[in-house]
Amino acid sequence: MSDFLGGGWSIYIALVALLGIFWCIWLLFSQRKAKVVHTADGAVADTGHVWDDDLRELNNPLPGWWKWMFLLSCIFGLFYLVLYPGLGSYPGILGYSTDGALMSSMTTANDELKPVYAKYVKMDIEQVAADPKAREMGQRLFLNSCAQCHGSDAGGAKGFPNLTDGDWLYGGAPENIKTTLINGRGGVMPPFGAVLNASQIQDVTNYVRSLSGLPADDLKATRGAEVFKANCVACHGADGKGNIALGAPNLTDKIWLYGASEETITETLTKGRIAMMPAQDKVLSPEKIHLLTAYVWGLSNNKPTPVTK
């Protein structure tokens, strides 16, 4: 849809909308000049359309009330397009937008629910995760806001992390999870197709597979270790265990975001990867983020501390 956001398209859409309405008005008035045709005996002639032997379509003019209703509908459409958005990028006099209405509705809902969340905001994440009612609320928030990418069971999918396995790109501590939810994350694995030749990429692929105990060609892996040191340690570390400050994955733990096959790793090295976790601070209130943080943290920490009363 981004192809239709330019100024030219905005003018085109506005013209189509306006011309359509004015054409309808012209069509209405152009038919006022049409004369009713009568037969020799003075009856209104029909159009030649006959159904069920005797049901004829007469060539009568449109009723006056219908013409006025049609004209008023066109005028209403013009006023509507002046008041509300509908003419391309023109926002309308009232400045209404569906985004604004949604945000206003969400703000109202968050304000109304603050007393419900107040109890949990004062509690540590570990304590909230141990509260059955809080977990239920957190699960509903997760299903509404996170399940589309991470799955209803939080098991993830290709390119979307599993939140239940204890493996975290940016750290699994409560403060790390909350930061991720608030600010989002943008992960980039740069492409090396223009830096390394095909042979070097195959060597690194085998070395990376060997780091997690996967079958690999020993000779290629040995050569790949040198290429890895020259190109990959800045993010993944000399031991390949990653860096949560950068979101660089641990390559030694047998957990793969995009897959561990030679073809997939080769594709990753050649073309790179771009991943994005959207920020939730404009969608969820701080109270909801606190509950959601506790729920997500609890998915891989099954022994939360008991709630203190």
N, C-alpha and C positions, 0 to 999 in steps of 0.2 A: 504493500500500500504506500510505501515511501515514495514511489514514482509519481503519485498523484498529489503531493504536497506542495508542488511548486506554484509560483504566482500565476503562470499561464493556465494551469489546470483549475485554479480557483476562479479565474475569470470565465473560463469555459463552462464550469458547473453553474455559476451564477447566471450566465446568459441562457443556458438551457432551461433553467427553472423559470426565469422571467418570461422568456419567449413562449414557453409552454402555456403559461397562464394567459398571456395576452392573445395568443392564438385561439384559446378557448373562448375568450370574450369576443374576438372578431368573428369566429364561427357562429356564435349565438346571434349577433346582430346581422350577420350576412343572411341568415335565414328569414329575417323579418320581411325581406323583399320577395320571398317566394310566394307565389299566388296559389290559392286553392283551385284545383281543377274540378269542374262540375260536369256531370253527364248531361245528356239532352233533356232529361226530365228534372234537372235541377238538383239531383243528389250529388253528394261528394264522391268523386271518383276514387277507386281503390288503386293500390300500387301494383296490382297483379299478383300479389301473394295471397293464396287461399289455402286454408287448412281444414281438414275434416269436412270437405265439400262446401260448407257454407260460412266458414269463419274467414272473413276478408279483412285485410289491413287497409284501412281508409287513409287517404292522403290529407289528413287533417293537420292544421298547424299545431305546434306545441302549446299546451295550456299556459296561460299567463303566469299562474302561480309557479309553474315549473321553471319558466324563464327567469323569474325574479330570484328563486332559490339558487339557480345555477349561477346567476350574476353575483349574488351575495357570497356564494362559496368562493368565487374567484377573488372578490375584494378581500374576504377574510384571509385567503392565502397570501395576498400581497402584504396585508398588515402583519400577519404572522412572521413573514420573512424579514420585515423591518424590525420587529421586536426581538425575535429569536434567531440563532444561527441557522443558516440554511442556504445562504448565497456564498458558496465557497468558503473562504476564510473570514468573511464578515461576521463579527461576533454578535451582532444584534444590539439594539439600544439598551435592553435590560441586562446585557452581559451574562446571560445564563449559559451554563455549560454543564454537561453531564458529569464531568470530573469534579466541578465545584459542588454540584448537588450531592455527589457521592461522598466527598470529603466532609461536607457539612453533616450529612447523615451519620457518618462514622464518628465524627467528633461528638455529636449528641449522644450516640450509643455508648461511646467510651466514658463520657461524663456520668451517664446513668449507671454504668456498671462499676465505677470506681469503688463504691462501698463494698461490693462483692469481693473485689480483689485486694482491698485495703489490708486485710488480715495477712495475706501472703507476701505483700511487698516488704513487710517488716521482718520476714523470715529469711534465713540463708537458703541458697539454692538446694543444698542437701536436705534441709528440713522440708522444703516445699515438695521435693521429689519423693519424700517419704509419706506425704499426706495423700490418702486415696482419692479424696474429693479433688484436690489440686491436680492429681495425675489425670483424672477424667476431664477436667477443664482443659488441661494442657493438650491432651489427646485430641479434643475437638478443635482446638486452635491449630494443631498440626495437620489434621485432616482437611481443614479449610484452607490453610496457607502453604503447606509444604508437601502434601502427599502427591500433588501433580508431578513433582520431579523425583522425590525420594521414595514414592510408593506409600500405600496405606500402612504397610508394615515397617516402613523406614528402611527397607532393605536395599534401596537404591536401584540403579540400572546403569547401563553403559554410559559413562560420562557424568553420572550423578552418584555421589558417595553413599555408601552404606553407613547409616548412623548407629548401627547396633553392634559393630565389630570392635570398637575401641581404637580404631585406626583413624587419626585425625590429621588432615592436611595443615590446619592452622592451630592445632592444639585442642585438647578435649577438656581443659579446665573450664569451670563455669564462666569465668570472665572472658575466656577465648570464644566460647560459644555465644555469649551475649554480644560481644563485639561483632561477631560474624552476622548475627541477626540484625543488629542495629545498622551497621555500615555496609553490609554485603561484602563480597569478595570478588576480585577479578584475577583469575589465574591465567598465565600465559606461558606456554612451553614454546620457545622460539624454534622455527624450522631450521634444519641444518642441511637441507638439500643443496643449498648453494655454497655451503662451507666445506662439507665432507663429500667425497666421492662415494659411489655405490659400494665399493669394497670396504671402505672405512665404516660406513653405516652398518653393513652386515657384521663387521667385527664388533662394533659397539653393541649391536643387538644381542649377539651371543654372550658378550661380557655381562650385559645387564641381566639376561636370563640366568646366567650362572650365579649372580649375586643372591638370588632367591632359591637356588637349588634346582632350577629347571634344566632339562637337557640342553646342552650347548656344545658346540664344536670347540674343543680345548685350544687348538691353535688360533682360531679366530678370536676366542675370548682373551687369549694372552695379548694378541695385538690390540684388541679392543680396549684393554685396560689402559694402555698408553694414550689412546685417543680420548678415552673418558677423562683421564687426568687433565688433558689439555683443554677440554671443552665443556665438561659437565660438573666438575667438582665445585664450581662457584655457587651452584644452586643445591646440588644433591649431596655435597660433602665428599671428602676423600673416601669415606667408607660407604657411600651410597645411601646413608640413612636419612637423607632429606633435611629440610630446614623449615620449621613451622612459621618462622618469621616471613618467609617468602611463599609459603604454601607449596614448597617443593616436596613431592612425595618420597617416602621411604621405599627404596627399590629392593630392599632385602627381606621384606616381611610377607611376601607371597600374596599381597593384596593389591589388585590392579584395577584402576579406575576405568580403563578403556580395553583391557584384555592383555594377556601375556603371550599370545602367539607371536611367532617370528614376524608374520605379516603385519600384525597390529603395531608391534614395537617399531618395525621398520617404517611404517606409515607415520607414526608419531615423530620419529627422528627426522624424517624427510620433510613432512608438511607442518609439523608443530601442532599444538593444541591451544584452543582458546576456550576458557570456561568462565561462567559468570554466575555468582550467587547474588540475586537482587536484594538490595537493602529493604528492611521491613519497617524502618522507623516512621515512614509516611503512611503505612498501612495499619500497623499495630501500635497500640498505646504502650507506654513503658510498663504498665502493669501486666499487659498481655505478654510482652516480650519476656518479662521476669518468669511468668508461668511457663511459657514455651521453652525457655532456657532450661528450666528445671526438668521438664518432660524429656527434652532431647538428651540432656546430661544423664538422666536416669535410664535411658535406653541401653547404655553400655556400662552403667554402674548399678548393678542389681542389688547392691547392699548399702542403701542410703542410711544415713544416721537417723535414729529414731526422733520423732517429733517431741520437743520439750514442751510441757504444759505448765 
